[in-house]
Amino acid sequence: MPRFYVPDVLSPGRLLALPENVVRHLNVLRVRAQAEIVLFNGNGKAYPARLVLLEKRRAQAEILREERADNESPLRIILVQAVSSGERMDFTLQKSVELGVAEIRPVLSERCLVRLNGERAGKRSARWQDIVVSACEQSGRNVVPKVWPLLPYREALASLPEGARLLLSLTQARSLRSIQPDPQGMILMAGPEGGWTAAEEQSAFDAGFQAVKLGPRVLRTETAAPAAIAAVQTLWGDFA
């Protein structure tokens, strides 16, 4: 059943005018009036609804009921991801959401090939949030992970919450199995195409990060974070 994110108050019995982007998507999918769809607004619940009107530019849905869906990971994972170029960043965000990440904090590190600031940074952050929403629609999640505003690397380090801090690196690295999980959650930090500089790694160690490796092979930036999330979900999350 098609799922759509609607940032509005949802409740059983309400007749709701759907946003333009949802109307376009419904028409692309060739959904017909009277079909059932699922709406969600990020509060952790799903709202099956019936399309009572579907035209080219407008649609209305009647919300039928409210459903609770407990499909969020018990392990709260925050991803700190150095910005990568092209579609690599989009892929990382999409797959990380599918795998259960709770927050995404993009950072600009020294070796990032992409340089964003001001209005460009704001537009890119909005695009990344849209990608996260689409990944929630596809994967069945009813809680939308927040994409934080883009920050320089050291500012991001200073603003992180508590939790086990893991740096994906081959320098002084330990295996994931040797790490003790933290009940407050886990922070994974993944570097850009060129990797971390020695100074950035030292700053991370000074901030309480431990270096961990995912086997003996060097992973591409778009592979590293999803692989790490899948690994920690297997060890301590809901993959077991």
N, C-alpha and C positions, 0 to 999 in steps of 0.2 A: 504494500500500500504506500503511495507517495507520501513523503513527510516534508513539511515546510516550517521554517522558523518564522514566527510572527511576533515582533516585539510589542505586545499589547496585552491587556488583561484578558485572560481566557477563562471561561466558566461555562458549565453545562447550560444549554438553552439559549445562549447568546447568539444572535445573528450578527456576523462580522463581515465587514467589507475588507477584502484581502488586499495587501500591498501590490503595487504595480509589478514588482519583480516576481512575485508569486504568480500573478495572473499570466505573465509572459511564460513562465516555466510550465504552468498548467497547459497552456496552448501548445507549447513545444512538445510536451508529452502526449498531447491529444487526449487529455482527460475530458470526459463529458459531464454535463450537468447531471446531478443526482448520484454521481459516484462518491465513494467515501475516500477521505484523505485523513492524514494525521497532522495536527498542528502542535507546536511546542513553543514556549517563550523563554526557556532557560531556567525555569524554576524547578526542574527535575521531574516534571509530570508531562504526560502526553494527553492530547485531547482529540480523539477521533471526531470527525466532523463530516457532514454531508454538503456537497456543493448544491446549493439551491438555484444559483445563477452563475453562468459562465459565458461571457462574451469576449470579444477581442481585447477590450480595454478595461473590463471590470468583472469582478466575481464576488459572490457572497457565499459564505458557508455558515451552516448552523452547527454549533458545537453539540455533540450528542452526549458525551460523558467525559469524566476525568479519570485517568488511569495513572497509577504509580508504577514506575519502572526503576528498580534498583539495579542499574547497570553501570554505576560509577565504581572505579577501582577503590578498594580500601586503602591502597597505598597512594598518598598524595605526591604526585611527581611534578616538579617545576623544571621546565627546560629553559636553560639559558643558552641561546643559540647565536653564535656569531653570524652575521649576515653573509649569505652566499649569493652568487650571481645567477641571473637568468631564472630558469624554472627550478633550480636546485632548492632554493628557499621554500618555494611553494610546495614542492614534494615533501620536504622535511616537515613542514607544518601539517599538511594533510595527513601524512602517515602517523605522526605523533599523536594527533587527535584520535585517529582510529584506534591507536594502541592504548589510549586512556590517560594522556597527559592532562594535568589540571590547569596549568598556566604556561604561557610562553613569554619569555623576556628576551627580545632581540637586542643584540649589542653590536657595537662597532669596535672591532679590534684592529691592531696595527696592520695585519696582513689581509684585511677584507678587501676584495677587489671592487666592491660597490661602496660608493661614498654618498651618503644621504644626509641632508639637513633641511631645516625649515619646512617649507610647504611640501617639498618632495618627500621628506620623511613622514609627514602626516598622511599624505596620500598613500604611501606604501603601507603604512601601518593599518589604514582602513582597508586596503586590499587584503592584507594578511588576515584581518578579522573576518572578512567575507569568506575567505578560503576555509577558515576554522568553522564558520557556520555551515558551509556546504558539507564539510566532513562530518559534522554532527547529524545533518539531515540524512546522509548516506549510511552512517554507522549505527544509527538508532540511539545516539546519546541525546538526553534531554537537558543536560547542563552544558552550557557553552563556555569553553575555556577562554579566559581573557588573554588577549595579546597586549602586552604593556607597551607604552611609548618607547621608541628606540632611544637607547642611552649609550654614551661612550663606555668602554669596558670597565674602567675603574669606578665610574659613578654607579654602574650596575652592581659591581661587587659590594659597594658600601650600602646598598639598599636592600640586600637579600634578607629574607626571614630566616628563622632557625630551621634546622633540619640537617640530615647527613649531606655533606657537600662532596660531590664526586666530579673530578675533572677528567675528561676523556683525553688521555695522553699516554705516550710510551715512556715518559721520563719519571723515574722512581715509581713506576706503576705497580699496583698489586692486582690480584684477581678479584672479581666481584664477590666471589664466595668468602673472601676474607673480611668483607665489610660487614659491620653490624648495622642493621636497619634502625632507623630512628622513628619513634611513634609520631613525631611531628611531620614526618614526610622526608622526601629526598629531593635534592637539587642536583640536576645533571647539567654540566656545562660542556658544550661541544664547539670546536673551533671552526675557522673558515677554511677555504681551499688550501691556503698556505700554512695552516697550522698555527699554534700559539708561538709567540716569541719566548725566549728564555725569561725575559723580564715579566711578561704576562703570567707565565707559569709560576714564577716566584711570588707574584702578587696574590695569585690564587692560593698558594700554599700558606702564605701569611694570613689569608682570610679564612683558613680552616679547611680548605679543600684537600682531599686525598686523590692522588692520581690512580686511575684504574684503566686497565686495558681489556679489550674484547678479543682475546686470542693474539697470536703473533703477527697477524696481517694488518697492514695499514688500510683503514677504510676511508672512502670518500666522504666529504662533509655531509652530503645528503643521505648517506647510509648510516653514519655513526650514531646519530641521535636515535632514529627508530630502532636500530639494533640494540642499543643500550636500554631503551625503554622496554623492549620485548624481554630482554634478559632480566631486568629487575622485576618485571611483572611475573616472570616465571619463578624467580627465587622468593619473592615476598608479596607479590600482588595477587591478581585473580586469574593468572594463567595456569596455576598449579591444578 
